[in-house]
Amino acid sequence: MLKHALTECDRVALAVLATARDAGLYAFAQNYGAIVARLFLQPTEEAARLAFAKLDTRGRDGPRAARLLGSLLRCMAYLGLLFAALGAPFAPLAVRLLRGAGAGAADLEQCGAVLAAYCAYVPFLALNGGAEAFAHAAGGAAELRALAAAHGACAVLFAALAGPALRAAGTVGLVYAAAAAMAARGLFCGALAAKHLGPARGALAAAAAPDAGAVAAFAAAGFAARRSGAALLRCLLYTSDAADEGLGVDLGGRRII
């Protein structure tokens, strides 16, 4: 119950600090952005939790558990980076396709910005989920109490950041505040796992370190996707405006009436 209450702190902050419009924008981005969590992250975390629970993480299976956790964290990081690199640039376009031309331009723009920010939040969500899967499966009573205390501290951190973030950047700022709190949770879980593994923490660091080439590839893909997304959005706006005005649109030699 405590964990559930802490994970719902963003909704409490919305109810207290945000307007109904901000709450609606955040709910839109969270519902669509959380699809990746429900489809990919949650099943992976459940499978990892079962795998870690079968290992003697403090004894003979320590190095194996460290390598498994490191590989899990690296895969989670890659999945999160993929979603951030390709999801964020195309979020405004996806919003226009989802909501249709009937919504106002300002509404569509704000929804796209919040959804893009949520895409950037996914890597922190993925890394924290992998680290928490290990902590819940392998941690003792004292470690679980420390984890619960860390959740409480991160909830307080989010509450402290939510107000200034909302005033500075609107609903996008609230998403970034949630990302900061999630990053703090992930760092604590990672430190807890490293302490738990003891001498095997070196294997954890080696397995978790992302490949520099892969990170560069994600950065390049994100840059290319940003340019492509902007071009496609301009094309969509152009054809939509022409359709509203009953004009023909010339696209690559084909005239669309």
N, C-alpha and C positions, 0 to 999 in steps of 0.2 A: 504493500500500500504506500509505503514511504517513497519507493522508487517511482511509482505511478504518479504520485503527487508532485514529485520533483520534475518529472518529464513533462508535466502539464503546466509548468510555471510560465511558459510563453503565453498560454491562453489567459492565465490570470493577469499577466502584465498587459495584454491587449485589452482585457475587460476594464482594467483600472486606468490605463494611461492613454489608450488609443481611441480614435473616433471609430464610428461604425464602418466608415469607408476603409480606414487602415486595417481594421479587423477582417473585412471582406477580402481585401487584397492579399493579406497574409494567408488566409485560409485557402484562397485560390492557389497560390504558389505552393503551399504545403501539401495540399491534396494531390496536385499533379506531380510535384517534385518528389513526393514520398513513394511514388510508384516504383522507382528504382530500389528503394529500401525494401519494399514488400516483395518485389520479384527476385532481387539478387542478394541484397545484404542480409536480410533476416534468415533465409534458408542457409546461407553460408555460415552465419554465426551459430545457428542451431547445430549444424553438422560439426563445426569446430568444437563447440561446447561438449558434445558427446565424445569426440575424439580425445580431448584433453582429460575428460573425467576418467578415461580408461588407463591413463598413464601415471606412473609413479614419478611425478614431476620433481620431487625433492630428492629422489634417489637415482636408481640406475637409468631411468628414462629421462633424466634431466636434459642431457644434450639433444636427445631426439625431440623432446617437447620444445626446446629452444629453437631448433631448426624449423619445426612445424609452425610455431608461432611467428617466427620471422618471415617464413614464406607466406603465411596468411596475411600479415601486415603489408607485405610488399604487394600481394595481389589486390588487397583492399585499396592500397594507395593508387595502383594502376587503374582500377575500376573507377575510383573517385576522380582521378585526373582525366580519364576518358570522358566522364560525364561533364566535368567542368569545361574541358577543352572544346567539346562538340555540342554540349547542351546549351551552355550559356549564350554563344553567338546566335544560335537558331531559336532561342526562347521567344524573342519578339515575333518572329515569323510564325512559330507554333501557336502563339496566343491569338494571332489574327485568324488562323485557320480554325482554331477551336471555337472561338467566340463569334466568328462571322463578321460580316460588314455592318450589322445592325448596331454594334456597340460604338460608343463615341471614341474619337481619336485619342483624347486624353486618357480615357479609361484603358484603352488597349495599350497605350505606351507605358502607363504605370504598371499594368499587369505584366507586361513583358519584362520590365526592369526588375520587378520583384522575383519573377520566375528565374531570370538570369542570375540574380544574387543567390537564390536557393541552389542553383546548379553549382555555384562556387562553394556552397556550404557542404555539399555531398562528400567531398574527400575527408573532411573532419568527422562527419558522421560515420563513414566507412572505417576509418582508422580506430575511432573510439569503440565501435562495435566489435572489431576483432580483438582489441585489447581487453575489453570487458568480458568477452566470451571466455578467455583464459582465466581472468580473475575469478569469475563466478564458478568455473569448473574446478580450478585447482586451489583456490584460496582457502585458508583456514578461517576460523571464527574471527580472529583478530583482524585479518586482512579484509574480510567482508565488512566488519564494522568501520574500518578505515575508509573503505570504498563508499559506504553509505554517508560517512561524514564528508567525504570529498564531493559527493553529489549535492549535499546540502550547501557546501561552500560555493559550488559552481552555480547553484540556483540563486544564491545571494549575489554572486558576481553578475549573473544575467539581469537580475532585478535592478542592480546599480547601474548597469550599462544601458538598459532599455529606454529609460526616460531621455537621457541626453542623445542617444542614437535616433530615437523617434523625432526629436526636435531638429536634429541636424540633417537627417536624410530620409525622414518618413519611414515607411514600411521597409524599405531597403535597409535602412539602418538597424531595424529590429532583427532582420535576418543576419546581418553582420554581428550583432550582439550575441545572437544564438550561436554563431560560428565560433566566436571567441570563447564562450562558455564551454562549448563542445571540445574545442582544442585543449582547454585546461583539463577537462575530464580525461581526454585521451592521453595527455602527458602524465597525469597522475597514474592512470592505469598502466602505462608503459613502464613507469618507474617502479610501480608495485610488482609488475611481472619480472623485471630485471632483478629486483631484490629477492623475490621468491626463488628464482632459478639459481642464484648464487654464482658458483664458478662457471656455469654454462651461459652466463649472460653474454660472453664474447661471441658464442655461436648465434645468439639471438641478434646481436647487432650486425653480424656479417650477413645473416640471411635476410634481415629486414632492409638493408641498405638498397635503395633503388639504383638501377643501372643509369649511368649518366646519359647514355645514348637514348634510352627510353624516355627520360625526362625531356631531353632536347626534342625528341620526336613529338611528344605531347605538346610542347610549346609551339613547334612549327605548325602542327595540326590546328591548334587553337588560333594562331594568327591567320592561317588560310581560311579557317571556318568563319572567323569574324568578318573577313572581307567578303566571303561568299554569302554569308547571312545578310550582310548589309545590302549587297547587290540584289539578292532575291527579294528582300523586303521592299526596296525601291521599285522593283519590277511589279510586285504585287500591288503596291500603292498606286502605281501608274495605271495598271490595267483596271483596278477597282474604280479609280476616279473616272477613267474613260467610260467604263460601263455605266457609272452613275449618270454621266452626261450624254449617254447614247452615242458616243464617238467610236470610230474604228481604231484598233490598236495594231501597229505594225511591229511584229516581232520576228526578226530574222527573215524578212521577205514574205512572211505569211500575214495576211491582214485578217484580224479577228474582229468581227462586227458585234 
